[in-house]
Amino acid sequence: MRRITILTAAMMVTVTPALAAAQKPKITEAQARAKALSLVKDGKIRSSELEREHGKLIYSFDIAQPNTTAVDEVQISAITGKLVARHHESSAKEAAEAKAEVEEAKQVKP
């Protein structure tokens, strides 16, 4: 058992630098923000975050539009700067998503 643990630790040292390099954004949040705002006419960013979703490193922006309570969620690749996804969300769906994220965060903390 001890031999496996040492081997596992050695493998982590070898693999970790390559994984860390692959996880760093190649574009800035400001660049991604500008791209996202160019896609939503007269939008204002309510929230943003850098996250890994479906194996992709992305900037995710919730963008409000005038005269509506709904938001557009715009996801921009942190590697290429290209649009990954865009979803129109009602205020009810957004509230449910926020609640789910809070519950998920509670489960992660020890």
C-alpha positions as a Python dict, from the first residue, in 0.01 Angstrom:
ca = {
    (1, 'M'): (0, 0, 0),
    (2, 'R'): (279, 242, 80),
    (3, 'R'): (434, 180, -262),
    (4, 'I'): (112, 284, -437),
    (5, 'T'): (92, 602, -234),
    (6, 'I'): (447, 701, -325),
    (7, 'L'): (386, 620, -691),
    (8, 'T'): (66, 824, -687),
    (9, 'A'): (244, 1122, -533),
    (10, 'A'): (521, 1101, -793),
    (11, 'M'): (265, 1095, -1072),
    (12, 'M'): (94, 1404, -930),
    (13, 'V'): (420, 1597, -932),
    (14, 'T'): (471, 1506, -1297),
    (15, 'V'): (116, 1578, -1413),
    (16, 'T'): (26, 1883, -1206),
    (17, 'P'): (241, 2144, -1390),
    (18, 'A'): (90, 2048, -1726),
    (19, 'L'): (-263, 2063, -1586),
    (20, 'A'): (-198, 2396, -1417),
    (21, 'A'): (-76, 2550, -1743),
    (22, 'A'): (-385, 2426, -1925),
    (23, 'Q'): (-612, 2589, -1665),
    (24, 'K'): (-484, 2945, -1696),
    (25, 'P'): (-697, 3189, -1897),
    (26, 'K'): (-537, 3320, -2215),
    (27, 'I'): (-769, 3619, -2241),
    (28, 'T'): (-848, 3869, -1968),
    (29, 'E'): (-1183, 3912, -1800),
    (30, 'A'): (-1200, 4261, -1953),
    (31, 'Q'): (-1165, 4114, -2303),
    (32, 'A'): (-1433, 3853, -2232),
    (33, 'R'): (-1659, 4120, -2080),
    (34, 'A'): (-1633, 4335, -2392),
    (35, 'K'): (-1720, 4037, -2613),
    (36, 'A'): (-2019, 3943, -2394),
    (37, 'L'): (-2154, 4298, -2388),
    (38, 'S'): (-2124, 4323, -2768),
    (39, 'L'): (-2372, 4033, -2791),
    (40, 'V'): (-2645, 4182, -2568),
    (41, 'K'): (-2778, 4517, -2686),
    (42, 'D'): (-2784, 4779, -2407),
    (43, 'G'): (-2697, 4511, -2151),
    (44, 'K'): (-2539, 4566, -1811),
    (45, 'I'): (-2337, 4295, -1639),
    (46, 'R'): (-2492, 4188, -1308),
    (47, 'S'): (-2237, 3922, -1220),
    (48, 'S'): (-1938, 3743, -1364),
    (49, 'E'): (-1716, 3452, -1276),
    (50, 'L'): (-1435, 3243, -1411),
    (51, 'E'): (-1532, 2877, -1395),
    (52, 'R'): (-1483, 2536, -1546),
    (53, 'E'): (-1802, 2406, -1704),
    (54, 'H'): (-1828, 2085, -1905),
    (55, 'G'): (-1448, 2066, -1910),
    (56, 'K'): (-1405, 2417, -2053),
    (57, 'L'): (-1256, 2717, -1875),
    (58, 'I'): (-1504, 3000, -1928),
    (59, 'Y'): (-1602, 3345, -1815),
    (60, 'S'): (-1973, 3344, -1737),
    (61, 'F'): (-2168, 3671, -1736),
    (62, 'D'): (-2525, 3740, -1628),
    (63, 'I'): (-2633, 4039, -1835),
    (64, 'A'): (-2950, 4236, -1763),
    (65, 'Q'): (-3137, 4417, -2037),
    (66, 'P'): (-3342, 4734, -1989),
    (67, 'N'): (-3716, 4697, -1919),
    (68, 'T'): (-3703, 4328, -1821),
    (69, 'T'): (-3624, 4118, -1516),
    (70, 'A'): (-3479, 3835, -1723),
    (71, 'V'): (-3108, 3801, -1794),
    (72, 'D'): (-2892, 3658, -2067),
    (73, 'E'): (-2618, 3426, -1947),
    (74, 'V'): (-2327, 3460, -2185),
    (75, 'Q'): (-2031, 3225, -2164),
    (76, 'I'): (-1702, 3320, -2328),
    (77, 'S'): (-1406, 3082, -2360),
    (78, 'A'): (-1120, 3194, -2136),
    (79, 'I'): (-884, 3026, -2380),
    (80, 'T'): (-1006, 3144, -2723),
    (81, 'G'): (-1232, 3441, -2643),
    (82, 'K'): (-1511, 3287, -2852),
    (83, 'L'): (-1876, 3251, -2753),
    (84, 'V'): (-1935, 2914, -2586),
    (85, 'A'): (-2306, 2952, -2504),
    (86, 'R'): (-2580, 3207, -2458),
    (87, 'H'): (-2899, 3139, -2265),
    (88, 'H'): (-3195, 3363, -2195),
    (89, 'E'): (-3309, 3304, -1835),
    (90, 'S'): (-3625, 3417, -1663),
    (91, 'S'): (-3586, 3574, -1321),
    (92, 'A'): (-3742, 3261, -1163),
    (93, 'K'): (-3491, 3031, -1334),
    (94, 'E'): (-3203, 3255, -1231),
    (95, 'A'): (-3320, 3253, -867),
    (96, 'A'): (-3345, 2873, -870),
    (97, 'E'): (-2995, 2848, -1016),
    (98, 'A'): (-2855, 3080, -748),
    (99, 'K'): (-3020, 2873, -475),
    (100, 'A'): (-2872, 2552, -620),
    (101, 'E'): (-2524, 2710, -625),
    (102, 'V'): (-2558, 2806, -256),
    (103, 'E'): (-2661, 2450, -167),
    (104, 'E'): (-2370, 2310, -369),
    (105, 'A'): (-2126, 2540, -189),
    (106, 'K'): (-2260, 2424, 149),
    (107, 'Q'): (-2189, 2062, 56),
    (108, 'V'): (-1832, 2136, -51),
    (109, 'K'): (-1732, 2305, 277),
    (110, 'P'): (-1619, 2067, 554),
}
